[in-house]
Amino acid sequence: MQNGHFTHIDAITLAVSAMDAAVDFYELLGMRSVYGGRGEPFTTMACGRSFVNLQAADPGDATRWGRVILHVDSVATVDAVHRTLLDAGHETETEPADAVWGERYFHVRDPDGHELSIAVRLP
C-alpha cells in the first residue's frame, strides 16, 4: 500500500491514569468531549477535524511514548495556549520559540507524561 492512500490521522489514543485530570487538561487546550467523559474508561475529545482518545489504564501502566504534534491556527495562538497552561498551573518543557524547521512551537506534558508539541507553521 502506498502512502498516497492515507489522507490524514483521524485519531490518536493515549493511555491515561486519571481520566478526570486528562479530560480537564485537554478541555483546557480547547478540546471538547464527544464521547465518555470524566469517570469513564474511554473518552473521545474533538480536536479540529481529528480526535484524541483517552483510554483509562492502571496508574503504573500508562504508556509513555513519543510526541503528539497539535497544530493551531496562528502564531498568536501558540503563545496564548502557552499562557493559558501557565495560568492554570501547568509547567511547560519549553517556551514558545521559532524553530529552524519553520514552526513556532512549545512542548508540554499532559498529566500522564505524554509529550505534546503545540505548533503552527511559520509564514
N, CA, C and O of each residue as an XYZ file, in Angstrom:
492
protein
N       0.845     -1.175      0.000
C       0.000      0.000      0.000
C       0.892      1.241      0.000
O       1.861      1.301      0.758
N       0.590      2.202     -0.813
C       1.374      3.424     -0.905
C       0.842      4.480      0.042
O      -0.344      4.490      0.372
N       1.728      5.374      0.480
C       1.319      6.448      1.385
C       0.226      7.317      0.805
O      -0.537      7.914      1.565
N       0.117      7.414     -0.513
C      -0.885      8.258     -1.133
C      -2.312      7.894     -0.783
O      -3.217      8.700     -1.002
N      -2.545      6.705     -0.245
C      -3.892      6.291      0.139
C      -4.334      6.900      1.467
O      -5.520      6.894      1.796
N      -3.389      7.417      2.214
C      -3.725      7.994      3.507
C      -3.972      9.479      3.337
O      -3.202     10.163      2.663
N      -5.036      9.986      3.938
C      -5.348     11.412      3.809
C      -5.034     12.209      5.065
O      -4.636     13.369      4.967
N      -5.202     11.617      6.240
C      -4.900     12.316      7.490
C      -5.015     11.342      8.658
O      -5.548     10.241      8.516
N      -4.516     11.756      9.790
C      -4.701     10.972     11.014
C      -6.039     11.384     11.606
O      -6.263     12.560     11.890
N      -6.919     10.425     11.789
C      -8.241     10.713     12.328
C      -8.208     10.832     13.843
O      -8.866     11.699     14.419
N      -7.434      9.951     14.492
C      -7.410      9.957     15.953
C      -6.118      9.336     16.457
O      -5.492      8.523     15.778
N      -5.737      9.732     17.652
C      -4.672      9.077     18.391
C      -5.295      8.628     19.702
O      -6.273      9.223     20.156
N      -4.751      7.603     20.308
C      -5.248      7.123     21.589
C      -4.102      7.131     22.586
O      -3.026      6.595     22.320
N      -4.343      7.742     23.728
C      -3.352      7.834     24.785
C      -3.863      7.108     26.025
O      -5.024      7.264     26.403
N      -3.000      6.315     26.658
C      -3.338      5.686     27.932
C      -3.209      6.733     29.024
O      -2.217      7.460     29.078
N      -4.213      6.814     29.898
C      -4.194      7.797     30.983
C      -4.471      7.119     32.316
O      -5.222      6.147     32.388
N      -3.859      7.642     33.368
C      -4.036      7.033     34.685
C      -5.169      7.670     35.482
O      -5.669      7.060     36.427
N      -5.582      8.872     35.126
C      -6.670      9.565     35.824
C      -7.516     10.291     34.780
O      -7.144     11.365     34.307
N      -8.647      9.701     34.428
C      -9.477     10.256     33.364
C      -9.911     11.687     33.660
O      -9.897     12.534     32.767
N     -10.295     11.965     34.901
C     -10.756     13.321     35.238
C      -9.674     14.357     34.939
O      -9.956     15.383     34.320
N      -8.448     14.100     35.371
C      -7.346     15.040     35.145
C      -7.041     15.169     33.659
O      -6.760     16.268     33.180
N      -7.093     14.059     32.923
C      -6.817     14.095     31.482
C      -7.882     14.909     30.753
O      -7.551     15.742     29.909
N      -9.152     14.678     31.066
C     -10.233     15.432     30.417
C     -10.090     16.914     30.741
O     -10.223     17.753     29.850
N      -9.824     17.249     31.996
C      -9.643     18.654     32.378
C      -8.512     19.299     31.573
O      -8.651     20.428     31.101
N      -7.392     18.584     31.415
C      -6.233     19.108     30.701
C      -6.572     19.378     29.237
O      -6.283     20.458     28.721
N      -7.182     18.403     28.570
C      -7.482     18.573     27.154
C      -8.603     19.587     26.927
O      -8.627     20.251     25.890
N      -9.527     19.716     27.873
C     -10.524     20.785     27.773
C      -9.852     22.154     27.919
O     -10.244     23.109     27.248
N      -8.853     22.254     28.782
C      -8.107     23.498     28.945
C      -7.457     23.907     27.619
O      -7.310     25.097     27.339
N      -7.067     22.921     26.804
C      -6.487     23.199     25.495
C      -7.550     23.549     24.456
O      -7.217     23.868     23.315
N      -8.820     23.492     24.840
C      -9.895     23.877     23.927
C     -10.594     22.722     23.241
O     -11.447     22.941     22.380
N     -10.249     21.487     23.605
C     -10.937     20.333     23.020
C     -12.220     20.099     23.797
O     -12.379     20.563     24.926
N     -13.140     19.362     23.161
C     -14.400     19.061     23.854
C     -14.677     17.567     23.785
O     -14.353     16.904     22.800
N     -15.270     17.059     24.831
C     -15.599     15.641     24.906
C     -16.800     15.357     24.005
O     -17.822     16.037     24.090
N     -16.671     14.347     23.142
C     -17.786     13.947     22.288
C     -18.269     12.534     22.619
O     -19.276     12.073     22.081
N     -17.544     11.853     23.505
C     -17.936     10.524     23.959
C     -17.245     10.283     25.282
O     -16.097     10.687     25.469
N     -17.934      9.627     26.203
C     -17.333      9.330     27.504
C     -17.291     10.569     28.366
O     -18.269     11.313     28.445
N     -16.167     10.794     29.008
C     -16.011     11.963     29.871
C     -15.405     11.586     31.200
O     -14.915     10.472     31.383
N     -15.445     12.523     32.124
C     -14.886     12.284     33.456
C     -15.499     11.021     34.056
O     -16.706     10.796     33.971
N     -14.642     10.208     34.663
C     -15.109      8.995     35.327
C     -15.384      7.820     34.405
O     -15.733      6.739     34.881
N     -15.240      7.999     33.115
C     -15.495      6.918     32.151
C     -14.175      6.218     31.789
O     -13.109      6.817     31.928
N     -14.231      4.983     31.337
C     -12.999      4.274     30.977
C     -12.420      4.688     29.619
O     -11.248      4.432     29.341
N     -13.239      5.326     28.776
C     -12.776      5.743     27.450
C     -13.462      7.057     27.096
O     -14.674      7.200     27.259
N     -12.681      8.006     26.613
C     -13.218      9.316     26.242
C     -12.632      9.733     24.900
O     -11.449      9.522     24.631
N     -13.467     10.319     24.072
C     -13.008     10.889     22.812
C     -13.160     12.396     22.885
O     -14.239     12.916     23.171
N     -12.052     13.095     22.620
C     -12.028     14.552     22.626
C     -11.904     15.034     21.180
O     -11.032     14.569     20.447
N     -12.773     15.966     20.765
C     -12.681     16.538     19.423
C     -11.529     17.526     19.383
O     -11.379     18.368     20.267
N     -10.716     17.405     18.334
C      -9.558     18.270     18.121
C      -9.588     18.701     16.658
O      -8.984     18.053     15.804
N     -10.290     19.791     16.373
C     -10.484     20.182     14.984
C     -11.260     19.095     14.270
O     -12.332     18.698     14.728
N     -10.735     18.602     13.146
C     -11.383     17.524     12.405
C     -10.896     16.149     12.861
O     -11.301     15.135     12.292
N     -10.048     16.102     13.862
C      -9.483     14.851     14.361
C      -9.902     14.641     15.809
O     -10.649     15.440     16.374
N      -9.412     13.558     16.403
C      -9.813     13.206     17.759
C      -8.626     12.727     18.576
O      -7.697     12.113     18.050
N      -8.670     13.016     19.872
C      -7.737     12.466     20.841
C      -8.565     11.546     21.729
O      -9.459     11.998     22.444
N      -8.259     10.249     21.678
C      -8.932      9.272     22.524
C      -8.130      9.090     23.795
O      -6.901      9.034     23.756
N      -8.809      8.998     24.904
C      -8.180      8.779     26.206
C      -8.673      7.445     26.740
O      -9.873      7.257     26.943
N      -7.744      6.515     26.969
C      -8.069      5.165     27.434
C      -7.566      5.006     28.859
O      -6.369      5.142     29.109
N      -8.469      4.719     29.804
C      -8.069      4.538     31.199
C      -7.146      3.331     31.327
O      -7.390      2.276     30.741
N      -6.090      3.507     32.099
C      -5.139      2.433     32.379
C      -4.793      2.485     33.852
O      -4.966      3.519     34.497
N      -4.307      1.385     34.387
C      -3.835      1.405     35.765
C      -2.712      2.430     35.866
O      -1.916      2.560     34.937
N      -2.634      3.165     36.984
C      -1.634      4.238     37.088
C      -0.217      3.844     36.692
O       0.488      4.656     36.092
N       0.216      2.657     36.996
C       1.569      2.242     36.638
C       1.699      1.745     35.213
O       2.809      1.496     34.743
N       0.568      1.595     34.510
C       0.590      1.021     33.170
C       0.416      2.031     32.047
O       0.449      1.647     30.878
N       0.234      3.297     32.359
C       0.033      4.289     31.299
C       1.259      4.286     30.379
O       2.387      4.449     30.844
N       1.041      4.106     29.114
C       2.119      4.013     28.130
C       2.777      5.365     27.927
O       2.096      6.384     27.804
N       4.087      5.374     27.892
C       4.851      6.581     27.600
C       5.468      6.401     26.226
O       6.132      5.398     25.964
N       5.255      7.350     25.365
C       5.818      7.245     24.029
C       6.009      8.622     23.445
O       5.547      9.594     24.043
N       6.645      8.756     22.342
C       6.958      9.954     21.577
C       6.209     11.224     21.882
O       5.986     11.586     23.037
N       5.829     11.890     20.817
C       5.249     13.225     20.935
C       4.063     13.342     19.994
O       4.103     12.839     18.871
N       3.015     14.001     20.446
C       1.874     14.337     19.610
C       2.026     15.804     19.236
O       2.193     16.656     20.108
N       1.970     16.099     17.944
C       2.103     17.480     17.486
C       0.714     17.992     17.125
O       0.058     17.469     16.224
N       0.281     19.022     17.844
C      -1.029     19.622     17.627
C      -0.835     20.996     17.001
O      -0.298     21.902     17.640
N      -1.271     21.155     15.754
C      -1.158     22.453     15.104
C      -2.350     23.326     15.456
O      -3.485     22.857     15.537
N      -2.069     24.598     15.661
C      -3.094     25.601     15.932
C      -3.146     26.556     14.742
O      -2.412     26.386     13.769
N      -4.027     27.571     14.826
C      -4.294     28.393     13.655
C      -3.400     29.615     13.474
O      -3.437     30.238     12.413
N      -2.598     29.978     14.475
C      -1.762     31.172     14.313
C      -0.616     31.179     15.317
O      -0.624     30.454     16.312
N       0.372     32.023     15.023
C       1.492     32.227     15.951
C       0.963     32.736     17.290
O       1.410     32.293     18.349
N       0.011     33.665     17.239
C      -0.556     34.217     18.474
C      -1.224     33.134     19.312
O      -1.199     33.197     20.541
N      -1.823     32.139     18.656
C      -2.484     31.064     19.397
C      -1.471     30.201     20.131
O      -1.735     29.761     21.250
N      -0.312     29.949     19.520
C       0.741     29.194     20.219
C       1.048     29.883     21.543
O       1.081     29.241     22.592
N       1.272     31.186     21.487
C       1.608     31.944     22.689
C       0.445     31.975     23.681
O       0.661     31.897     24.891
N      -0.783     32.088     23.178
C      -1.959     32.137     24.056
C      -2.172     30.806     24.772
O      -2.503     30.791     25.957
N      -1.986     29.683     24.065
C      -2.137     28.368     24.703
C      -1.072     28.204     25.781
O      -1.357     27.695     26.865
N       0.142     28.628     25.490
C       1.220     28.569     26.482
C       0.824     29.343     27.737
O       0.963     28.829     28.847
N       0.341     30.554     27.575
C      -0.070     31.401     28.704
C      -1.222     30.755     29.470
O      -1.232     30.776     30.701
N      -2.195     30.179     28.756
C      -3.332     29.513     29.403
C      -2.860     28.376     30.296
O      -3.332     28.228     31.423
N      -1.929     27.576     29.795
C      -1.408     26.463     30.588
C      -0.659     26.958     31.819
O      -0.849     26.428     32.914
N       0.190     27.972     31.648
C       0.922     28.522     32.797
C      -0.040     29.105     33.823
O       0.124     28.885     35.023
N      -1.042     29.847     33.360
C      -2.020     30.458     34.269
C      -2.804     29.408     35.054
O      -3.250     29.665     36.172
N      -2.969     28.222     34.459
C      -3.696     27.135     35.130
C      -2.780     26.295     36.015
O      -3.228     25.317     36.614
N      -1.494     26.667     36.105
C      -0.574     25.977     37.000
C       0.229     24.855     36.373
O       0.933     24.137     37.083
N       0.143     24.686     35.059
C       0.936     23.647     34.380
C       2.316     24.199     34.046
O       2.465     25.378     33.726
N       3.310     23.344     34.122
C       4.660     23.708     33.691
C       4.847     23.223     32.266
O       4.367     22.150     31.900
N       5.543     24.015     31.464
C       5.848     23.573     30.109
C       7.332     23.230     30.037
O       8.135     23.743     30.817
N       7.686     22.367     29.104
C       9.086     21.960     28.976
C       9.910     22.995     28.229
O      11.122     23.087     28.425
N       9.258     23.774     27.374
C       9.947     24.819     26.628
C       9.054     26.048     26.560
O       7.845     25.966     26.774
N       9.656     27.164     26.264
C       8.924     28.395     25.993
C       8.606     28.413     24.498
O       9.295     27.750     23.723
N       7.573     29.161     24.070
C       7.333     29.277     22.634
C       8.569     29.839     21.929
O       9.196     30.787     22.403
N       8.904     29.233     20.785
C      10.083     29.654     20.028
C       9.873     29.354     18.554
O       9.125     28.448     18.186
N      10.555     30.142     17.710
C      10.550     29.894     16.272
C      11.688     28.927     15.958
O      12.850     29.190     16.268
N      11.332     27.806     15.338
C      12.312     26.759     15.041
C      12.882     26.911     13.639
O      12.244     27.478     12.752
N      14.084     26.401     13.453
C      14.735     26.474     12.146
C      13.964     25.698     11.081
O      14.126     25.969      9.892
N      13.122     24.729     11.486
C      12.354     23.947     10.509
C      11.047     24.630     10.118
O      10.233     24.049      9.400
N      10.838     25.881     10.593
C       9.708     26.663     10.112
C       8.421     26.568     10.902
O       7.338     26.745     10.344
N       8.519     26.292     12.188
C       7.341     26.279     13.057
C       7.607     27.120     14.295
O       8.749     27.243     14.737
N       6.552     27.697     14.850
C       6.594     28.249     16.210
C       5.952     27.172     17.067
O       4.894     26.648     16.719
N       6.584     26.838     18.187
C       6.114     25.703     18.973
C       6.556     25.834     20.431
O       7.397     26.663     20.780
N       5.960     24.988     21.262
C       6.478     24.714     22.598
C       6.038     23.314     22.982
O       5.113     22.759     22.389
N       6.710     22.744     23.983
C       6.393     21.399     24.449
C       5.815     21.453     25.863
O       6.225     22.260     26.697
N       4.856     20.571     26.097
C       4.241     20.412     27.409
C       3.886     18.938     27.569
O       3.647     18.242     26.582
N       3.852     18.469     28.794
C       3.417     17.093     29.060
C       2.030     17.126     29.694
O       1.728     17.981     30.525
N       1.196     16.173     29.280
C      -0.132     16.069     29.892
C       0.024     15.404     31.260
O       1.136     15.023     31.628
N      -1.058     15.256     32.017
C      -0.934     14.693     33.371
C      -0.319     13.292     33.422
O       0.162     12.885     34.480
N      -0.318     12.545     32.320
C       0.278     11.208     32.296
C       1.659     11.175     31.675
O       2.225     10.097     31.492
N       2.215     12.330     31.347
C       3.564     12.386     30.820
C       3.681     12.305     29.307
O       4.795     12.283     28.782
N       2.558     12.260     28.590
C       2.614     12.278     27.137
C       3.066     13.664     26.692
O       2.516     14.674     27.132
N       4.068     13.708     25.820
C       4.586     14.998     25.375
C       3.771     15.521     24.197
O       3.539     14.819     23.214
N       3.343     16.777     24.326
C       2.614     17.463     23.265
C       3.476     18.597     22.756
O       4.153     19.274     23.530
N       3.448     18.800     21.457
C       4.060     19.967     20.856
C       2.911     20.788     20.302
O       2.180     20.326     19.426
N       2.748     21.993     20.804
C       1.736     22.926     20.301
C       2.467     23.791     19.281
O       3.445     24.459     19.618
N       1.997     23.782     18.032
C       2.787     24.403     16.974
C       1.923     25.009     15.873
O       0.728     24.735     15.763
N       2.576     25.846     15.060
C       1.980     26.380     13.841
C       3.120     26.576     12.839
O       4.234     26.929     13.223
N       2.840     26.349     11.573
C       3.846     26.629     10.537
C       3.999     28.128     10.413
O       3.018     28.871     10.405
N       5.255     28.564     10.314
C       5.520     29.994     10.154
C       5.298     30.395      8.700
O       5.563     29.618      7.782
N       4.806     31.624      8.501
C       4.577     32.088      7.118
C       5.870     32.252      6.359
O       5.855     32.634      5.189
